[in-house]
Amino acid sequence: MTAENFTASGEQEKADIPVSHAKYVRISIQDHGCGIPEKDLSTIFDPYFSTKERGEKRGMGLGLATAYSIIDKHDGSITVESQPGVGATFHIYLPAASAEGEEQRVEAADRKTGGRSRGRLLVMDDEEMLRELAGKMLKRLGYDVALTKNGTEAIEVYQKAMDAGEPFDAVILDLTVRGGMGGKEAVRKLKEMDPQAKAIVSSGYSANPVMKDWRQHGFDGAMEKPYQKGDLMKVLEKTLGQASS
């Protein structure tokens, strides 16, 4: 696997990258397997497409379709080169981020509050990596953050904060928690505890009915995972009624 900066130039390169950006990060992943027949190259990203035999070991054909969907949502693209008996190379193109632009937005947010906290947030996510990532992003945006791993823990922490006279301004709840209380049940209990609670549902499955109709389930906003700093800022500003910078 390799990763490199890539600048699109020329009609052929632009045709291979169907997005309107000039600068990308190109990630290339190569294998030396049996390769992909030419007749299948145009369908390998289709949902449920699989070359495996029917039966218990038959593949669901969702891996590449899921990868395509995630990359597409980030305004990127994925292409493949392959020859039978030689192997395959997948190229992922993601638009290069402007670090300067993001820093300017964060600095503007800091100026608006004079360097003071923008509010207290509670984040619940059962995946430690995503939980820690969200915490770092939110702290960088100027919020005080508490992290919990399931709905039960989130409710306990929320109650303690209320009892201490330091309530949270909003909570971000992971919709699905393996082996524990998820966001759908947690938001109901939080609203019973505090009818004024502001809750944002988060999930990596945008097609989930709760994500589509979050208001009907008691949420005040929705956030798709993986978390993006700019999206977090927009959703929080809208949920909390904070003017955009």
Buried (B, 14 or more C-beta within 10 A) or exposed (E): EEEEEBEBEEEEEEEEBEBEBEEBBBBBBEEEEEBBEEEBBEEBBEEEBBEEEEEEEEEEBEEBBEBBBBBBEEEBBBBBBBEEEBBBBBBBBBBBEEEEEBEEBBEEBBEBEEEEEBBBBBBBBBBEEBBEBBBEBBEBBBBBBBBBBBBBBBBEBBBEBBEEEEBBBBBBBBBBBEEBBBBBBBBBBBBEEBEEBBBBBBBBEEEBEBBEEBEEBBBBBBBBBBBBBBEBBBBBBEBBEBEEB
